[in-house]
């Protein structure tokens, strides 16, 4: 008997992937203009330095394009309908080893590795069915929320995405 209800464990993504997805969602919700890294970081209450690394990698992957200069910023490089959440997660995650099977003394005799591989494939299959456009909520969803905000920081509080500040050398 448990004193508290059991919570099903969830697969965890790194902060790097989390910030990547959030950045892409933010940009998809504002297709008509350039956004600054500072603006996105402020909206979500996350480290600007960490977000610069994320945006750089998103650019290398072809998801965003950056324009330098006083009137520069960042925007999606591809239509949001063509970017699946699964492809972003695969690109940004370092790996999907849920447990350290190779160093385990029963590796090879245990069936857990195959079960976890199957679960990972199912997880990614669900993410592959969702595009960036499908998670932004369309014109009446996230775009409307962003347009109605008076200050970018309100987005983090309103969406429940606000998190405790993490020093740049720890984030990731």
C-alpha angles and dihedrals in degrees: 000000000000125000090210128037113263115251117215111242115246130212107254128222123202121257086248091062092041091054090045093055092044091051092050091048091050091051093045089053091054104042095151097066148032118260128205125230088236091055093050093045091050093047092055098032093238135135113285091206092054091045091054089060091047093050091047090055092044087054093050088050091052097244097113138024123213127209118201128215140053093310094036132113142136133288139164114285093201133037110271090236089067098051116082121201088228094060091048092050092048091049097046101039118085093217144321103241103140092185134017098254098159093063095043116107092224094050109138095024095060124080097208095092092061093046092051091047089053091049091050091051090051091048092051092044089060091049090049090060092058123076128198088251092054094054097048092069097234125256094325096045130058094347090061092047092051093047092051096051117109094197128023092231089064088071093066094049095043095048097045090239094117110121138182111276113260121200113250093245091056100041116098 
